[in-house]
Amino acid sequence: MATDAVPAPRTPLSRERVLRAAVELADEHGLRALTMRRLAEELGAEAMSLYYHVAKKEDVLDGIVDAVAREINEAVANISAPGWKAAVRQRILAAREVFLRHRWAPALFETRSSTSLAVLRYYDALVGLMRAGGFSYDLVHHSLHALGSRALGFNQELFDPSESGDSTPADLAGQLPNLVGMLSEIAHDDPDSTLGWCDDQEEFEFGLDLILDGLDRLLET
């Protein structure tokens, strides 16, 4: 005698589940695809039901920044390296690996008007490493300004050649010969290492090492 299949119970909505789905949606389709309606569809729920767990879209955006920052803190928690420079370098590169999994996140981090507690905890530990390495608070402060967003694992883009309007490199060569000459020669062989137009791994590590080596010399004097 056949019996009717019992449907599996639906997983109830929660803030954590909504934010996890939002991260997955942004990972797969980009941040522009992240709307409350699309998020509700991904969760198999009504859009209005999301508002019991997130106040509005801005709350979702703040929440996924916090989620990525917590993922970064987990990634760097067990880093152990001899010397402050090696430890800071490993910590920053581990944070970068998280951003490479969530390529939409750097741009979103830069737009938030408030700073997530998870982000502050990341920086607090970074400051602690440098203090343990002999830095004064004043030198730590200067160091964080020098590192900029690189301290968190990504570069801020100087410019994007794709935003030059209707002009092509050939059109611009007469006006900007040096810039066009540079852009015509540089190439990115590994697109998986890129978070922005020119933010590839080699460039990121070049700048990071330049700053860390300079700070190390300052510390010695």
Buried (B, 14 or more C-beta within 10 A) or exposed (E): EEEEEEEEEEEEBEBEBBBBBBBBBBBEEEBEEBEBEBBBBBBEBEBEEBEEBBEEBEBBBBBBBBBBBBBBBEBBEEBEEEEBBBBBBBBBBBBBEBBBEBBBBBBBBEEBEEEBEBBEBBEEBBBEBBBEBEBEEEBBEBBBEBBEBBBBBBBEBEEEEEEBEEEEBEEBBEEBEEBBEEBEEEEBEEEEBBBBBBBBBEBBBEBBEEBBEEBEEEBEE
